[in-house]
Amino acid sequence: MEKIFINVLNMSLSASYVILVVIGIRFLIQRLPKVYAYLLWSVVWIRLVNPFKIESIISLVRINHQTIPEDIGYAKVPAIHSGIHLLNNSVNNALPPVPTDVLTSVNPMQVYLSVGSKIWIWGLNLLVVYMIFTGAKTYMKLKTAVRLFDNVYKTDAFKSPFVFGNRIYLTGSLDAMESDYILKHEQIHINRGDHIIKPIAFLVACVHWFNPFVWIAYILMERDMELSCDEGVINHSGNDIKVSYSESLLSFAGKNRILGSCPFTFGEKATVKRIKNILSYKKPPFWAMIVAFIAIGVLGISLLTTAKSQEQDSVYLKPEMLITSVYEQEKIKIDAVEYGGYTRISGTEVANWINETHWNVKKVKSPLELIPSYSLMNLMDSDKRSEIRLYESDPTLAMILYEDQWRYYEIEEADYDAMKSLIISRSYFEPYGEQVEAQSTSEPVKAPVNVVNVDIDMLFNEMMSSPATSSNPNDYIEAHPDVYEKILSYGDLALSYCFIEFEKGGQLGLKGHLMANVGKVLCNGEFDEHFETGQAWYDHFVTFAIAKRDELGEADFEKHMRSAYLLLSLREGKTVALNITEIPDFEYLGEDLYLDLVYKTEIQNQLNYKNRVQFLIPAVRVHMVSEEENQIKIFTTIYDAFYTLSETEVKNDAGSVVPVALTYQLEEDGGYKLLKYETARDGGEFTTSIETFCVTPITHKPIKGLSEKIIKHYSDYSDLRDLQRENLVAHLQRYGLHGIFLITDYDDTRIPLTD
């Protein structure tokens, strides 16, 4: 039903564009016979029911035939592609993306489409019932009508003449002359097929009942229908009847109001407008009518068709056309010239960036001789070149390439900074000359300390961005808890960054307070004193560290005062072992389809919750798989653990064990698309949240005994703990890392992992 609803919306949008054009043309040709305006309305009704795209080079329609993609309900970054940039930006900025919060289980766009389609069907049904009711009511009143001749009847049930079906109904109050031209008016309706056109047009309007432009078109078409019939009567009977004809219309004004609301009848409506038109009407010469007819025909074709597309390749020079393809890719390869190698960022993040960036076409006659700082590559996931290029020398410039075509755009510097931040904060760099495919077997990459410092610097800047009016450092930490935790996750790297910044001096403001807060936490109580400024805290810590070193001696000082030892080592220029090694996240190499789906989904889902130097090792236990039609739902418990590797030591930074339900849809290409990610909630909602998602994927029938099974396993997940350790060891061995020890948090015990 949602797909039908989307098709109706697309037809309604393109028809709305045509309606506005027809209204404008109608105003320009108001001196012409109204039959031409009446003919133009036929284009609108065809547009409203035709789902197919007809192209022509003379089309005046500049809105895309399919503005709303059929898969918008499943898109991570939902977007319309109307062909009108202002409309795209306005609507796309208002559309809700799929929340990244793993506790969110429903895609808002799916909800909107589902609710919208149901409201649409209800509205359509009500209007169809109304149409049938008014038609039946009129039919019952006409049962007493007396046939005069042919299809002409006389009735006393109504007080003005009208057409119902293919019959003409007259009243007894008409004199012979009035009967002649009124009869002629109604015969023109029937001869033209208006008695068929009007109910069909009303039915089409019912389908598009939510669109006010359609009802405006229906009202104006009905008016032009009546005006053109009046002109037909004048053409047949001559100008002499204008006054008497007008008087007759005036005498019927305001009568039979029910006829005005019945889509099956033609009564005497819009009397003043019709009288004015009758009195001012002059039949144009024959040659003018021929020219007007040809012009209206050309206009009709230009509105019935859609502008002929440029070469298909040119479509991919539009940012909005890249979003879906980018999102569907697990990773986007980026050539980072500034860092001398390649990196990869998740397709979700790049798609979000494209959607949120402000793109304005910049007219450039030939490609500029600029070296890109960053190139986002293979965006269409094909053998054809498709890139976005960004320039450090001009952060407001971007270039999109597709094969040998190119187009420049102006972007905001903040958009450039956002992508730069993504590039330098979430990936490692593969030096030029190495193959990306060889990453899994190549030597792990040492995390560049300068790049890590940029990461941490950006995190501090993000934390200081709000609330801008507060002078309390804790308000900034409370406003950005995830950013704060990510800074802490860098451990000694974050501590060394703070010490280096303090050593420069002058940290008397907000950043100094925040760095002192981070320092106190990471120093594990070595120096927890409070001072008026962060710089004062650091200066006193230096004095304290020197005194402690003199008191304990160098060896014991290094062993028992690790943070203070790090501080003095950095301050005195000694070599400090902060060699954090970057390795990719865990990759499942088995053949089980369901395990492969869960591992890939979890790795992707946790990207935003780890820093550059951490790697993720999940362990997965599948409890059950439910299949219905083209959807599968995997019920599992996932043990996530984040690690950092320094020299020969692995440290577990964070972890979680959570029951999860993952719903996928089987695609035509054989792949699976994630529809829902449902997790158990904390506290008192734990049991009920599991019971809620333990249902089949489509019919939502409860699965007997499944929630009890998941909860029982959660009470003793030693199997997952063992599997998690096995995955960690296998991952380290895969990268040729030998002699590695796991360091426990509570007593610094060294547990051997690899030989």
C-alpha positions in Angstrom: 0.0 0.0 0.0 2.9 2.4 0.8 4.2 2.0 -2.8 0.9 2.9 -4.3 0.7 5.9 -1.9 4.1 7.0 -3.0 3.1 6.7 -6.7 0.0 8.8 -6.0 2.1 11.4 -4.2 4.5 11.6 -7.2 1.7 12.0 -9.7 0.1 14.6 -7.5 3.4 16.6 -7.2 4.0 16.7 -11.0 0.4 17.5 -11.6 0.5 20.4 -9.1 3.3 21.9 -11.1 1.2 21.6 -14.3 -1.9 23.0 -12.5 0.0 26.2 -11.6 1.2 26.5 -15.2 -2.3 26.0 -16.5 -3.7 28.6 -14.1 -1.1 31.0 -15.4 -1.9 30.2 -19.1 -5.6 30.5 -18.3 -5.1 34.0 -17.1 -3.2 34.9 -20.2 -5.8 33.5 -22.6 -8.9 34.8 -20.8 -9.9 36.8 -23.9 -10.0 33.6 -26.0 -13.1 31.3 -26.0 -13.2 29.2 -22.8 -13.2 26.0 -24.7 -9.4 26.3 -25.0 -8.9 26.6 -21.2 -11.3 23.7 -20.8 -9.2 21.6 -23.2 -6.0 22.4 -21.2 -7.5 21.0 -18.0 -7.5 17.5 -19.7 -3.7 17.6 -19.4 -4.0 17.9 -15.6 -6.3 14.9 -15.2 -4.1 12.8 -17.4 -1.1 13.8 -15.3 -3.0 12.8 -12.2 -3.6 9.2 -13.3 -0.5 8.5 -15.5 2.3 6.8 -13.6 4.5 6.6 -16.7 7.1 9.0 -17.9 6.7 10.6 -21.3 9.6 12.7 -22.5 9.8 15.5 -25.1 12.2 18.2 -26.0 9.4 20.9 -25.8 8.2 20.0 -22.3 7.6 22.9 -19.9 7.6 20.6 -16.9 10.8 20.9 -14.8 9.8 18.7 -11.9 11.0 15.1 -11.9 8.6 12.4 -12.7 9.5 10.5 -9.6 10.2 13.1 -6.9 9.8 10.6 -4.1 11.9 7.4 -4.4 10.0 4.2 -3.8 12.5 3.1 -1.2 12.4 6.3 0.8 10.9 4.5 3.7 14.0 2.3 4.0 16.6 5.0 3.2 19.1 5.9 6.0 19.1 9.4 4.6 15.6 9.9 3.1 15.6 12.5 0.4 13.4 13.7 -2.5 14.7 14.5 -5.9 12.3 17.0 -7.5 14.7 18.7 -9.8 14.0 21.9 -8.0 16.9 22.7 -5.7 15.1 25.0 -3.3 12.3 22.4 -2.9 14.8 19.6 -2.3 16.7 21.5 0.4 13.5 22.6 2.2 11.9 19.1 2.3 15.1 17.1 2.8 16.2 19.2 5.7 12.8 18.4 7.3 12.8 14.7 6.7 13.8 12.5 9.6 16.8 10.3 9.2 17.0 6.9 10.8 18.2 7.5 14.3 21.6 6.2 15.1 20.5 5.4 18.7 20.6 1.6 18.8 17.6 1.6 21.2 15.4 3.0 18.4 13.7 0.2 16.6 11.4 2.0 14.1 12.3 4.0 11.0 10.3 7.3 11.3 9.8 7.4 7.5 8.2 4.0 7.5 5.8 5.1 10.3 4.9 8.3 8.3 4.3 6.3 5.1 2.2 3.7 6.9 0.1 6.2 8.8 -0.2 8.5 5.7 -1.3 5.7 3.4 -4.0 4.6 5.9 -5.3 8.2 6.3 -5.3 8.5 2.5 -7.3 5.3 2.0 -9.9 6.5 4.6 -10.2 9.8 3.0 -10.7 8.2 -0.4 -13.3 5.8 0.9 -15.3 8.6 2.5 -15.4 10.7 -0.7 -16.4 7.8 -2.8 -19.2 7.0 -0.4 -20.2 10.7 -0.6 -20.2 10.5 -4.4 -22.4 7.4 -4.5 -24.7 8.9 -1.9 -25.4 12.1 -3.7 -25.8 10.3 -7.0 -28.3 7.8 -5.5 -30.2 10.6 -3.7 -30.6 12.6 -7.0 -31.6 9.4 -8.8 -34.4 8.7 -6.3 -35.8 12.2 -6.7 -35.9 11.8 -10.5 -38.1 8.7 -10.5 -41.2 10.8 -11.0 -39.8 12.6 -14.0 -41.9 12.5 -17.2 -40.3 11.8 -20.6 -41.0 14.6 -23.2 -39.0 13.2 -26.1 -35.8 11.4 -26.8 -33.6 11.9 -23.7 -35.4 15.0 -22.5 -37.5 14.8 -19.3 -39.6 17.1 -17.2 -39.5 17.1 -13.4 -40.9 19.1 -10.6 -38.4 17.8 -8.1 -35.9 20.5 -9.0 -36.3 24.2 -9.9 -33.7 24.5 -12.6 -32.7 22.4 -15.7 -29.7 20.1 -15.5 -28.1 17.0 -16.9 -28.0 13.7 -15.0 -26.3 10.9 -16.7 -27.2 11.2 -20.4 -30.6 12.7 -19.7 -31.7 16.3 -19.8 -34.2 17.4 -17.1 -36.3 20.6 -17.7 -38.7 22.4 -15.4 -42.2 23.5 -16.1 -41.3 27.2 -15.6 -39.4 27.5 -18.9 -41.0 29.3 -21.9 -40.5 28.0 -25.4 -37.5 30.4 -26.2 -35.8 29.6 -22.9 -36.3 25.9 -23.5 -34.6 26.1 -26.8 -31.3 27.6 -25.7 -31.3 25.9 -22.3 -31.9 22.6 -24.1 -29.0 23.4 -26.5 -26.7 24.1 -23.5 -27.4 20.8 -22.0 -27.1 19.0 -25.3 -23.6 20.4 -25.8 -22.7 18.9 -22.4 -23.8 15.5 -23.5 -22.4 15.7 -27.0 -19.0 16.6 -25.6 -19.1 13.8 -23.0 -19.1 16.2 -20.1 -21.6 13.9 -18.3 -18.8 11.3 -18.3 -15.8 13.6 -17.9 -17.1 15.3 -14.7 -17.6 12.2 -12.5 -14.3 10.8 -13.7 -12.6 14.1 -12.8 -14.2 14.1 -9.4 -13.2 10.5 -8.8 -9.6 11.4 -9.7 -9.8 14.4 -7.4 -10.9 12.0 -4.6 -7.8 9.9 -5.2 -5.7 13.1 -4.7 -8.1 14.6 -2.0 -5.1 15.7 0.1 -3.8 18.1 -2.6 -5.6 21.5 -2.5 -4.3 22.3 -6.0 -6.3 19.4 -7.4 -9.6 20.7 -6.0 -8.8 24.2 -7.3 -8.2 22.6 -10.7 -11.5 20.7 -10.4 -13.5 23.9 -9.6 -11.8 25.9 -12.4 -12.3 23.1 -14.9 -16.0 22.9 -14.0 -16.3 26.7 -14.4 -14.6 26.6 -17.8 -16.8 23.7 -18.8 -20.0 25.8 -18.2 -18.6 28.9 -19.7 -17.6 27.1 -22.9 -21.1 25.6 -23.1 -22.6 29.0 -22.8 -20.4 30.2 -25.7 -21.5 27.2 -27.7 -25.1 28.3 -27.2 -24.3 31.8 -28.4 -22.5 30.5 -31.5 -25.6 28.3 -32.3 -28.4 30.8 -31.6 -26.7 34.1 -32.2 -26.0 37.2 -30.1 -29.7 38.2 -29.9 -30.3 35.7 -27.1 -27.6 37.1 -24.8 -30.0 39.1 -22.7 -32.8 36.6 -22.3 -30.3 33.8 -21.8 -28.7 35.8 -19.0 -32.0 36.6 -17.4 -32.9 32.9 -17.4 -29.6 32.0 -15.7 -30.3 34.8 -13.2 -33.7 33.3 -12.4 -32.2 29.9 -11.6 -29.4 31.4 -9.4 -29.3 29.8 -5.9 -31.7 27.0 -6.7 -31.0 23.3 -6.4 -27.9 23.6 -4.2 -27.7 19.8 -4.0 -27.0 19.7 -7.7 -23.9 21.8 -7.2 -22.4 19.2 -4.8 -23.3 16.2 -7.0 -20.5 15.1 -9.3 -23.0 13.5 -11.7 -25.0 16.6 -12.5 -24.7 19.9 -14.4 -26.7 22.7 -12.9 -26.7 26.5 -13.3 -23.7 27.6 -11.1 -21.3 30.6 -11.0 -24.2 32.7 -12.4 -22.5 36.2 -12.2 -19.4 35.0 -13.9 -21.4 33.2 -16.6 -23.5 36.3 -17.3 -20.5 38.5 -17.6 -18.9 36.1 -20.0 -22.1 35.7 -22.1 -22.5 39.5 -22.5 -18.9 40.1 -23.4 -18.4 37.1 -25.6 -17.4 37.7 -29.3 -16.8 34.8 -31.6 -13.2 35.1 -33.0 -12.5 34.7 -36.7 -11.9 31.2 -38.1 -8.2 31.7 -38.7 -7.7 32.9 -35.1 -9.4 29.8 -33.8 -7.1 27.6 -35.9 -4.0 29.3 -34.6 -5.3 29.2 -31.0 -6.1 25.5 -31.4 -2.6 24.7 -32.6 -1.0 26.8 -29.8 -3.1 25.1 -27.2 -2.2 21.7 -28.7 1.5 22.4 -28.5 1.0 23.7 -24.9 -0.9 20.6 -24.0 1.9 18.3 -25.3 4.5 20.4 -23.5 2.6 20.0 -20.2 1.7 16.4 -20.7 5.3 15.4 -21.2 8.4 15.7 -19.0 11.6 17.4 -20.1 13.8 15.0 -22.0 16.6 13.9 -19.7 20.2 15.0 -20.4 22.6 12.1 -20.7 22.0 9.7 -17.8 25.6 10.3 -16.7 24.8 14.0 -16.0 22.3 12.9 -13.3 25.2 11.7 -11.2 26.7 15.1 -11.1 23.8 16.0 -8.7 24.7 15.4 -5.0 21.2 14.1 -4.1 21.5 11.3 -6.7 24.6 9.9 -4.9 23.0 9.5 -1.5 21.3 6.1 -1.9 24.3 4.5 -3.6 26.7 5.8 -1.0 24.5 4.8 1.9 24.3 1.2 0.6 28.1 0.8 0.6 29.7 -0.4 3.8 32.7 1.8 3.3 33.7 4.7 1.1 37.4 4.9 0.0 38.9 8.4 0.4 42.2 9.6 -1.0 43.6 11.8 1.7 46.5 13.6 0.0 47.3 15.6 3.2 48.0 12.4 5.1 49.7 10.6 2.2 47.4 7.6 1.8 43.9 6.2 1.7 41.3 5.8 4.4 37.8 4.5 4.6 34.6 6.0 6.2 31.2 4.3 6.5 28.8 4.9 3.7 26.2 6.0 6.3 28.4 8.9 7.5 29.3 10.0 4.0 25.6 9.8 2.9 24.6 11.9 5.9 27.3 14.5 5.1 26.2 14.8 1.4 22.6 15.2 2.5 23.4 17.9 5.2 25.8 19.8 3.0 24.6 23.0 1.3 25.3 22.6 -2.5 25.1 25.5 -4.8 26.2 25.1 -8.5 29.2 27.2 -9.4 29.5 28.0 -13.1 33.1 27.3 -14.2 34.0 27.1 -17.9 36.8 24.6 -17.5 38.3 22.5 -14.7 40.4 24.5 -12.3 44.0 23.6 -11.8 43.7 22.6 -8.2 45.0 19.6 -6.4 42.3 18.1 -4.2 43.1 17.5 -0.5 40.4 14.8 -0.2 38.7 12.7 -2.9 35.7 10.6 -2.0 36.0 7.8 -4.5 33.7 5.2 -6.3 30.5 6.8 -5.0 28.3 4.9 -7.5 29.9 1.6 -6.6 30.6 0.7 -10.2 33.5 0.6 -12.6 32.8 4.1 -13.7 34.7 6.9 -12.0 32.5 8.8 -9.5 34.1 11.2 -7.0 33.6 14.3 -4.8 36.7 16.4 -4.5 37.4 18.8 -1.7 40.2 21.5 -1.5 42.1 22.7 1.6 43.2 25.7 -0.5 39.5 26.7 -1.0 37.3 25.0 1.6 34.2 26.5 0.0 34.8 24.7 -3.3 33.7 21.1 -4.2 33.9 19.2 -7.5 31.7 16.2 -8.5 33.0 14.0 -11.3 31.3 11.2 -13.2 33.4 9.6 -15.9 34.7 12.5 -18.0 31.9 14.9 -16.8 32.4 17.4 -14.0 30.5 20.1 -12.1 31.7 22.6 -9.4 29.7 23.5 -6.3 30.0 26.1 -3.6 29.7 24.6 -0.1 30.0 26.2 3.3 33.4 26.0 5.1 31.6 24.3 8.0 30.6 21.5 5.6 34.2 21.1 4.5 35.4 21.0 8.2 32.7 18.4 8.9 34.1 16.0 6.3 37.7 16.7 7.3 36.8 15.9 10.9 35.3 12.6 9.8 38.4 11.7 7.7 41.0 12.4 10.4 39.1 11.2 13.4 37.7 7.7 12.6 40.0 5.9 10.2 43.6 4.8 9.8 45.6 5.7 6.7 46.9 3.2 4.2 50.1 4.5 2.5 50.0 4.8 -1.3 51.2 1.7 -3.1 49.4 -0.8 -0.8 46.2 -2.5 -1.8 43.1 -1.8 0.3 42.1 -5.5 -0.1 45.4 -6.4 1.6 44.6 -4.6 4.8 43.5 -7.7 6.7 46.9 -9.4 6.3 49.2 -6.3 6.3 51.1 -5.0 9.3 49.0 -3.0 11.7 49.3 0.7 11.4 50.8 2.9 14.1 48.4 5.7 15.1 50.0 9.1 14.2 50.1 11.0 17.5 49.6 14.3 15.6 46.5 13.0 14.0 45.2 11.7 17.3 45.8 15.1 18.9 43.7 16.7 16.1 41.0 14.2 17.0 41.1 15.1 20.7 41.3 18.9 19.9 38.1 18.6 17.8 36.3 16.7 20.5 37.2 19.5 23.0 35.9 22.1 20.5 32.7 20.1 20.1 32.2 19.9 23.8 32.8 23.7 24.2 30.2 24.5 21.5 27.2 24.5 23.9 25.7 25.7 26.2 27.5 28.9 25.1 25.9 31.0 27.8 27.0 28.9 30.8 30.2 29.5 32.8 30.0 26.1 34.6 32.3 23.5 33.0 30.1 20.7 34.2 27.2 22.0 32.1 29.3 21.4 29.0 30.2 17.9 30.1 26.5 17.1 30.8 25.5 18.5 27.4 28.0 16.3 25.6 28.4 13.1 27.6 29.3 11.0 24.5 32.0 13.4 23.5 33.4 13.5 27.1 33.5 9.7 27.2 35.2 9.5 23.9 38.0 11.9 25.1 38.4 9.7 28.2 38.6 6.6 26.0 41.9 7.8 24.5 43.5 7.3 27.9 47.2 8.3 28.1 46.9 9.9 24.7 44.3 12.3 25.9 46.3 12.9 29.1 49.4 13.7 27.1 47.4 16.0 24.9 46.2 17.9 28.0 49.7 18.1 29.4 51.1 19.4 26.2 48.4 22.1 25.9 48.9 23.1 29.6 52.7 23.3 29.0 52.0 26.0 26.3 50.5 28.1 29.2 47.5 30.5 29.3 44.8 27.9 29.8 42.7 30.2 32.1 39.3 29.7 30.5 36.7 27.0 29.8 39.1 24.6 27.9 41.5 24.7 30.8 38.8 23.7 33.2 37.6 20.8 30.9 41.2 19.6 30.5 41.8 19.7 34.2 38.6 17.6 34.7 39.8 15.1 32.1 43.2 15.0 33.7 41.8 14.3 37.2 39.8 11.4 35.9 42.6 9.9 33.9 45.2 10.4 36.7 43.1 8.0 38.8 43.3 10.2 41.9 47.0 11.0 41.8 46.3 14.7 42.0 42.6 15.5 42.6 43.0 19.0 44.0 40.7 21.9 42.9 42.0 25.3 41.7 40.4 28.4 40.2 41.8 27.7 36.7 42.9 24.6 34.8 46.3 26.1 34.3 46.7 26.5 38.1 45.8 22.8 38.5 48.5 21.8 36.0 51.1 24.1 37.5 50.5 22.7 41.0 50.5 19.2 39.6 54.0 19.8 38.2 55.2 20.9 41.6 53.6 17.9 43.3 55.1 15.5 40.7 58.6 16.8 41.2 58.3 16.5 45.0 56.9 12.9 44.7 59.7 11.9 42.4 62.3 13.2 44.9 60.4 11.4 47.7 60.0 8.0 46.0 62.9 7.7 43.7 62.8 7.3 39.9 61.9 3.6 39.8 59.1 3.6 42.4 57.8 7.0 41.0 57.5 5.4 37.5 55.8 2.3 39.0 53.3 4.0 41.4 52.7 7.4 39.9 52.2 6.7 36.2 50.4 9.9 35.3 52.8 12.1 37.2 55.7 10.2 35.5 54.1 10.8 32.1 53.8 14.5 32.9 57.4 15.1 33.8 58.6 12.9 31.0 56.8 15.0 28.4 57.8 18.2 30.2 61.5 17.2 30.2 61.6 15.9 26.6 62.1 12.3 27.5 60.9 9.5 25.1 57.5 8.3 26.2 56.0 5.0 25.0 52.6 6.1 23.7 52.7 3.8 20.7 49.1 2.9 20.1 48.7 0.5 17.1 45.6 0.7 14.9 44.1 -2.5 13.7 40.7 -2.9 12.0 37.6 -4.1 13.7 36.9 -7.8 13.9 35.7 -9.5 10.7 33.7 -12.7 10.8 35.2 -15.3 8.3 32.7 -18.1 8.8 30.1 -19.3 6.3 27.0 -18.9 8.5 24.7 -16.4 6.8 23.0 -15.2 9.9 26.2 -14.8 11.9 27.7 -12.9 9.0 24.8 -10.5 8.9 24.8 -9.9 12.7 28.6 -9.3 12.9 28.6 -6.9 9.9 25.6 -5.0 11.3 27.1 -4.7 14.8 30.5 -3.5 13.5 28.7 -0.8 11.5 26.4 0.1 14.3 29.2 0.7 16.8 31.3 3.0 14.5 30.1 6.1 16.3 30.9 4.7 19.8 34.6 4.1 19.5 37.6 6.3 18.8 40.4 6.1 16.3 42.7 3.9 18.3 40.1 1.4 19.5 39.1 -1.8 17.7 35.9 -3.7 18.3 35.6 -7.4 19.0 32.0 -8.7 19.1 30.8 -12.1 20.1 27.4 -13.3 18.9 25.0 -16.0 20.1 22.0 -16.6 17.8 19.0 -17.9 19.7 16.5 -18.2 16.8 15.7 -17.0 13.3 12.2 -16.2 12.2 11.3 -16.0 8.5 8.2 -14.5 6.9 7.8 -13.8 3.2 10.8 -11.7 2.2 11.9 -10.8 5.8 14.0 -12.5 8.4 14.4 -11.6 12.1 17.5 -12.8 14.0 17.2 -13.0 17.8 20.7 -12.8 19.3 22.7 -11.7 22.3 25.8 -9.6 21.4 28.9 -9.1 23.6 30.8 -6.0 22.4 34.3 -5.2 23.7 36.4 -2.2 22.7 40.2 -2.7 22.9 43.4 -0.6 22.4 46.7 -2.1 21.5 49.9 -0.5 22.9 53.2 -2.3 22.1 52.5 -5.8 23.4 49.6 -4.9 25.7 45.9 -5.1 24.9 43.5 -3.2 27.2 39.8 -3.6 27.4 38.4 0.0 27.4 34.7 -0.8 27.5 32.1 -3.4 26.8 28.5 -4.5 26.9 26.3 -7.5 26.7 22.8 -6.9 25.1 20.0 -9.1 23.7 19.1 -7.8 20.3 16.6 -8.5 17.5 17.6 -7.6 13.9 15.0 -7.5 11.1 16.2 -7.7 7.5 14.5 -7.6 4.1 15.7 -9.7 1.2 16.5 -7.6 -1.8 16.1 -8.5 -5.5 19.9 -8.8 -5.8 20.0 -11.4 -3.1 21.4 -9.1 -0.4 19.8 -8.1 2.9 18.8 -4.6 4.0 18.5 -3.9 7.7 15.0 -2.7 8.6 15.0 -2.7 12.4 17.6 -2.9 15.2 15.8 -3.6 18.5 17.6 -3.9 21.8 16.7 -4.9 25.4 16.3 -1.8 27.6 17.9 -1.3 31.0 16.4 -1.6 34.4 12.7 -2.3 34.9 12.1 -2.4 31.2 14.6 -5.2 30.5 12.1 -8.1 30.5 9.2 -6.3 28.8 11.4 -4.9 26.1 12.6 -8.5 25.2 9.0 -9.8 25.3 8.0 -6.9 23.0 10.5 -7.8 20.2 10.2 -11.6 20.4 7.6 -11.6 17.6 7.6 -12.6 14.0 8.9 -10.0 11.5 5.7 -9.3 9.5 2.6 -10.6 11.4 4.1 -9.7 14.8 2.9 -13.0 16.4 4.5 -13.7 19.7 7.1 -16.5 19.6 6.4 -18.9 22.5 9.2 -19.4 24.9 11.8 -17.3 23.1 11.9 -14.4 25.6 12.4 -16.8 28.5 15.2 -18.5 26.6 17.0 -15.2 26.0 16.6 -14.0 29.6 17.8 -17.4 31.0 20.9 -17.2 28.7 21.6 -13.6 29.8 21.8 -14.8 33.5 24.9 -16.9 32.5 26.6 -15.8 29.3 29.9 -17.5 30.0 29.7 -19.0 26.5 29.8 -15.5 25.0 32.6 -14.5 27.3 34.7 -17.5 26.1 33.8 -16.8 22.4 34.7 -13.1 22.8 38.2 -14.1 24.1 38.5 -16.6 21.2 37.6 -13.9 18.7 40.1 -11.5 20.2 42.9 -14.1 20.0 42.0 -15.1 16.4 41.9 -11.4 15.4 45.4 -10.7 16.8 46.8 -13.8 15.2 45.3 -12.9 11.9 47.3 -9.7 11.9 50.5 -11.5 12.9 50.6 -10.0 16.4 52.6 -12.3 18.7 53.5 -12.1 22.3 50.4 -10.0 23.2 49.1 -9.8 26.7 45.7 -8.7 28.0 46.0 -6.1 30.9 43.2 -6.3 33.4 41.7 -3.1 34.7 41.5 -4.1 38.4 45.1 -5.3 39.2 47.1 -4.9 36.0 47.5 -8.7 35.6 49.1 -9.7 32.3 47.1 -12.5 30.7 48.9 -14.0 27.7 46.8 -14.0 24.5 49.1 -15.0 21.6 52.5 -16.9 21.6 
